[in-house]
């Protein structure tokens, strides 16, 4: 029986279909298209800058003295207490003055001995002077007696000076306040042995107060002595006006900032150590026209800052580097990189790519509520259809 002719053709067709299936399985699928994202954009425009720099400071006394004993000794009593208000001449602390009293007694005894020697030398000189008048002795002998009298007088004066010095030493064992003020620190306690000059009590003198704060290097050049500053007290709703009194000549080696002192009137000045906020008027920028952007529009690009600029013609975004000058509340002040009229992406900047197509997000406006007439029309039931005519009987 002869073989059918369509079998070879059938096998060839199957082979072609298999090869096509293998090629289709080996080929890579086409990448999915980048989705078109909806972004919020804002138009760049000039805005007024109302920023002012404010620094934290502390109220300190204009003059603060660290008082100590002028002699060494052991502290036996301390009358001053921390925070106590003292007056000039008030006793603050005392040393054990027994040794100084004994030294003063010894000096007093030396004065008595020197005075006795002087009196004896004076009597001898008077007697020898009478003998010289009678030519019983020579002039040289009288001169020796006169020299002895002068030496005794000098020794007496020396002993008297030593007695006065020892008396002062005994008086230095009592520490008194030089001026009126407030005790701000206690640096030694009873029972402690201190050397001469060791600080024992610290007193803040009454009078004007200073506000001390620190300014960074890039801002100190704008502040001048005599310029006004606004001082806001943290613990009270009180704002004072002070003047810059002193600016440090060199920066602090640790913080690299310049300490600044502002003078305040002693009558209205806050308490010592109070926390205040200082706003130099020389650093205020009220009314200056600048470009401001929300922080959500900024992104990090390498070592700098950039934003996405929207091109309405191609409906794509491109990266634009910007330079940030400072901050004004929750907005960043742009110093360079943008011009008024540009459109910048305001949100979702971290999911975009250069050249990506986007659409401008439009907020949905809620539909206006239906009028009462329309609502009444909807509530009315449809009219009844007329009944169909009866079919005539045949």
Buried (B, 14 or more C-beta within 10 A) or exposed (E): EEEEEEEEEEEEEEEEEEEEEEEEEEEEEEEEEEEEBEBBBBEBEEBEBEBBBBBEBBBBBBEBBBBBBEBBBBBBEBBBEEEBEBEEEBBBBBBBBEBBBEBBEEBBEBBEEBBEBBEEBBEBBEEBEEBBEEEEBEEEEBEEBBEBBEEBBEBBEEBBEBBEEBBEBBBBBBBBBEBBBBBBEBBBEEEEEBEEEBBBBBBBBBBBBBBBBBBEEEBBEEBEEEBEBBBBBEEEEEEBEBEBBEBBEEBEEEEEBBBBBBBBEEEEBBEBEBEBBBBBEBBBBEEEEBBBBEEEBBBEEEEEBBBBBBEEEEEBBBBBEBEBBEEBEEBBBBEEBBEEEBBBBBEBBEEBEEEBEBEEBEEEEEEEEEEEEEEEEEEEEEEEEEEEEEEEEE
